[in-house]
Amino acid sequence: MRALLIYPQFPPSFWSFERTLKLVNRQALLPPLGLVTVAAILPQEWDFKLVDRNVRDVTEAEWNWAELVIVSAMIVQKDDFAQQIRESKRRGVPVAVGGPYATSMPREAAASGADFLVLDEGEITLPMFVEALGQGATSGTYRSEVKPDVTQTPIPRYDLLEMDAYDNMSVQFSRGCPFQCEFCDIIVLYGRKPRTKTPEQFIAELERLYELGWRRSIFLVDDNFIGNKRNVKRLLHALKEWMEEHNYPFFLNTEASVDLAQDSELMELMVECNFNSVFLGIETPDVESLTIAKKVQNTRDSLNQSVQAIAHHGLRVTAGFIVGFDGEKPGAGDRVVQFVENTSIALAMFSMLQALPGTALWQRLDREGRLLGEGANINQTTLMNFVPTRPIEAIAQEYIRTFWELYDPVKYLERTYRQFLLMGEPRHKTKLRRPQLAVIRALLTIAWRQGIVRKTRWKFWPYLFHIMQAKPKHWQHYLSVCALGEHFLSYRQLVRNQIEAQLHDRATMRAASESNGTCESSQTVAA
């Protein structure tokens, strides 16, 4: 079987970093880990080609070669997901789909024209699909409520990737999260009992990347890396030895719950293993909103002190924030800005709340009759998909102002500077492999734009020289985070434009509806 694996395009988003990646000749931040894992699970006598549409288009020769097309996507990729299915069907090639989007919204995936829906986790459903193909099936849906044992998951087929196109590589240690946040679909997709790979299995994946020549950063895509702390510590003890033996070839970063701050041993082990950043789902500094959203783990300790504790150990904190919770008081955006400024979190992902299919939030809003349609979109440029408890117009305008203020170039530079002053320095020296000309060009571009052209010029140089003096092991990392500001300068304008356009459309539709209602009333009176 000749299988063509296609990863759909992402729209511009908080994490797309197009302008920043262009500086170092990269096309995408992360590769499609799901698809290279699918390729490893499928029969290895099959022939595979993989095209990441965030890197390049599918060629005519690849379309003609394919006997089967396999598409995997997240919700935010659904437009190009549907386009690739249509193109496959136009060419008469059968299509199998899977991944978080198809699993969460199988009716939408089926409506796109896919022949096979291979849902849930592939370790169980892909063999079901292969067996059906062998029996001559031309369509079908394959599901399983059973969660697979990930210790049996094979090493992903990283060799299928165009590795030079990516700024980071992806690996996974665990699936699932022990918490029960109302708005989160991770526990719906992967369960509340974190399942982990073995240390030997995980290290074998790193060994494979090392053999393929990878020497840049690696992102552990676990939605909560520390969900099973006992197993994580077992991994880190083994990983520490491997990293030392291989002269610390990678920087690592991941996602974790805020209770990481309460475990000094865990933070120390992460830093010893060359982790340099961690994403936290803080969501909001408002305790009432956290309680309503059932994110009670964020209410047990001071969020401010937790962020500082993690930073002092040498982990740069990035964080997610949300506006639009039920019962939320006006000024929620201002409180997010204040928290971000107080904690010096340079990268603060900020979104309006979305109800995702299957979540407890979705089910509650459905019972209350507050959902707006059946769809969902988790991009930062989309209005909420349900009726909130305060006017959507007020929330959206507050969201626009907050996003604009968070990514004011001067404020972003100031937070980045303060954040690196707070951080403990790395324990080990890692020489990342990048083309020198690209690095030099990127540095010169940042120096020109932020150090000469823009209003940041009055602070850029003093901050840089002080970081080089006070935190000499951090200056390259510091400049890389400064470079990310190039993305947000344009992205905040996109957020403003698209949200304001959607608000305008809503106002126009409301006015038209009210006008029609008035006309109908007048006609009734006249009759």
Buried (B, 14 or more C-beta within 10 A) or exposed (E): EEBBBBBBBBBBBBBBBBBBBBBBBBBBBBBBBBBBBBBBBBEEEEEBBBBBBBBEEBEEEBBEBBEBBBBBBBBBBBEBBBBBBEBBBEEEBBBBBBBBBBBBBBEBBBEBBBBBBBBBBBBBBBBBBBEBBEEEBEEBBBBBEEBBEBEEBBBBBBEBBBBEBBBBBBBBBBBBBBBEBBBBBBBBBBBEEBBBBBBEBBBEBBEBBBEEEBBBBBBBBBBBBBBBBEBBBBBBEBBBEBBEEEEBBBBBBBBBBBBBBEBEEBBBBBBBBBBBBBBBBBBBBBEBBBBBBBBEBBEEBEBEEBBBBBBEBBBBBBBBBBBBBBEBEEEBBEBBBEBBBEBBBBBBBBBBBBBBBBBBBBBBBBEEEBBEEEBBBBBBBBBBBBEBEBEBEEBBBBBBBBBEBBBBBBBBBBBBBBBBBBBBEBEBEBEEEBEEEEBEBBBEBBBEBBBEEBEBBEBBBEBBEBBBEEBEBBBEBBBBBBBBBBBBBEBBEBBBEBBEEBBEEBEEEEEEEEEEEEEEEEEEEEE
